[in-house]
Amino acid sequence: MERGYPSLMSLLMKQGGPSRGAAPVVGREVLVGPDPDICKVTGVMFAARREFLIKDISERTYYSILTTLGPTTLQQAMNPVASAWYDFSTIVEYDKAIYQSCHAKYPHILELVGAASAELGIGRVFHQLDTAELYAFLENLAKFHEQYQKYGQLTVERTPTGARMHYRDYPCYSPYFCISGNGFMLEAILRHGATEADVVETQCHCRGDHVCTYELTWR
Ligand SMILES: [Zn+2]
């Protein structure tokens, strides 16, 4: 393992997006569940989006996206507080605005948004595949899930070719958010040294399943 160099952008962005292409934005969404108090995500997600837009897209695009947001989401997008909890509906509003503004030029923009979160959270880059570290990272995601979202549970299953991540008990969900999850996991795999990474969401709350399951494979 080696300490990474500061990287200018996510590895997913460097490789031009997911090899299987952008996931289609389909399915239904529930923005506020029966208990609105738990439909919250960490402010870190807002901080990562702000940094990504300014650093990897353009400051001008970031400011033009801001003009389309409602007052609450605007405030959080401008001054994200990492330790704060924000309504799930506001991160989805933000991601829809990012998608509208950027998807013509970057078809996989939602995956890139998720990758930027992983880039920020992991930092270092492994130069050879370190499967043990990758599993440890994925298992820590499950262990510390409640630090990222106030709802849902994550379990990780090892498979012969990678891993399977199951997100259960989601009172709120949106395909915009689920797709950014693809990018987050792709970036996590690539940063742990894999040369080939693939992630597909095989089951999804947005498509009527009772779980969001991501199939991760790597080499
Ligand atoms: Zn899903």
Boltz pocket constraint, residues with backbone or C-beta under 6 A from the ligand:
constraints:
  - pocket:
      binder: B
      contacts: [[A, 173], [A, 174], [A, 178], [A, 201], [A, 203], [A, 204], [A, 205], [A, 206], [A, 211], [A, 212], [A, 213]]
      max_distance: 6.0
